[in-house]
Amino acid sequence: MLHHNWGFMYGPGHGWFMGGFGSLFGLLLIGLLVFLVIRLFQRPVSGSSARRDREDSMEILKRRYANGDISTEEFRNIRTQLKD
């Protein structure tokens, strides 16, 4: 009787079928790991944190203006941008 080895382990056609799903599962697993690593190192930005950053920036701007580091026009332009 002739025996043809068309598949690797599961018989004719099953090697490609199972290999395709194995590759897809591997890619999904790698994607999940990349996503988790990015989320782990990403700085969370909440509304209160963003507001606090804007307030800190405004204090720095006022201090630079008071010290004469920037002109009145620069102060107004930057202040307008920070309020947006």
C-alpha positions in Angstrom: 0.0 0.0 0.0 1.3 3.5 -0.9 1.5 6.0 1.9 1.9 9.6 1.1 3.1 12.0 3.8 1.2 15.1 2.8 0.9 16.7 6.3 3.4 17.0 9.1 1.6 15.2 11.9 -2.1 15.3 11.2 -2.5 13.8 7.7 -3.2 15.5 4.4 -4.0 19.2 4.7 -4.1 19.4 8.4 -0.5 20.6 8.7 -1.2 23.9 6.9 -4.5 24.4 8.7 -3.1 23.9 12.2 0.1 25.8 11.3 -1.9 28.8 10.2 -3.9 29.0 13.4 -0.7 28.4 15.4 1.0 31.4 13.6 -2.1 33.5 14.2 -2.2 32.6 17.9 1.6 33.5 18.1 1.1 36.9 16.5 -1.8 37.7 18.8 0.2 36.7 21.8 3.1 38.9 20.7 0.7 41.8 20.0 -0.8 41.4 23.5 2.7 41.4 25.1 3.7 44.6 23.2 0.4 46.2 24.2 0.9 45.3 27.9 4.5 46.6 27.9 3.4 49.9 26.3 0.6 50.3 28.8 2.9 49.5 31.7 5.3 52.3 30.8 2.8 54.8 29.6 2.2 57.8 31.9 -1.5 58.0 32.8 -3.1 61.3 32.0 -6.2 62.1 33.9 -8.2 65.3 33.9 -6.7 66.5 37.2 -3.2 65.7 36.1 -3.6 67.6 32.9 -5.1 70.6 34.7 -2.2 70.5 37.3 0.3 70.5 34.4 -1.4 73.5 32.9 -1.4 75.4 36.2 2.3 74.6 36.7 3.0 75.8 33.2 1.1 79.0 33.9 3.2 79.6 37.1 6.4 79.2 35.1 5.1 81.6 32.5 4.3 84.2 35.1 7.7 83.8 36.7 9.5 84.2 33.4 7.4 87.3 32.6 8.1 88.8 36.0 11.9 88.2 35.6 11.8 89.9 32.2 12.8 86.7 30.3 9.9 87.1 27.8 8.1 90.1 26.4 4.4 91.1 27.0 3.5 89.9 23.6 5.1 86.5 24.1 3.4 86.2 27.5 0.0 86.9 26.0 0.5 84.4 23.1 1.7 81.6 25.4 -1.0 82.3 28.0 -3.6 82.0 25.2 -2.2 78.7 24.1 -2.1 77.3 27.6 -5.8 78.2 28.2 -6.9 76.2 25.1 
